[in-house]
Amino acid sequence: MKKYQGYLIDLDGTVYRGNEVISEAVPFVKQLAERNIPYVFVTNNSTKSAREVAEKLNRLGIQANHKQVVTSSMATAKYLKEQSVKTCYCIGQDGLKEPIKEQGIELLDDTDVDAVVVGLDRDITYDKLAKACIAIRSGAKFISTNRDHAIPTEAGMGPGNGAFTALIQTSTQQEPVFIGKPDTIIMKEALDVIGLPKEDVVMIGDNYQTDIRSGFQAGVDTLLVHTGVTSKEELATFKEQPTYIMENLSEWHFA
Ligand SMILES: [Mg+2]
């Protein structure tokens, strides 16, 4: 195994499952902390702030502070700022709205805005979707936190943000800019935060379609762990394979 200077790590399915820690991840992250190897958690979840994510990790016995967490919300807010967006109509929860406001962007309940941002909103309504469509038809930029088509809920797989984004796409016939994995904007942000060249880091995740593809797209080596979404059978169907494949993180040896 190559000696990496830094690690980008997915959360759900890699470090925890819902509210349960994946036990092999605990000593793995502990080793990183003890060896002073930089690590950053990278999540498509746009509903929680970096602080909330770090608190959850700490509760589960994983050492992390909020500066080691990159969410699709943070990457979205930075992207809006870079695009000189001043006003925005946002479908989403506080975990998305707060970082946008922190970038000095005004959130308006209006269709006359520079951009529409779509993130997971468990209180989504026809009215919100209609406003987003009307704003986009009036020329607002269309930005979505991620393509996730389904997400785990306690009752089973529910619609993810990609499903609601697709609804707006179908109605407006416009293509959004996607921020989260497998797209590269979130990876660019994660590499900025970890402060290392892409050749020196490895992306670890359980989901081939998001984590591993994000590594391919960003030119970062990848490690797939079979502790979450992607099964061995499914992995075998893909032509491009991860750099490393493991049952769980206990198999990783630090070079
Ligand atoms: Mg995952």
Residues whose N, C-alpha, C, O or C-beta is under 5 A from the ligand:
A	BS01	MG	D10 L11 D12 G13 T14 D206 N207 G228
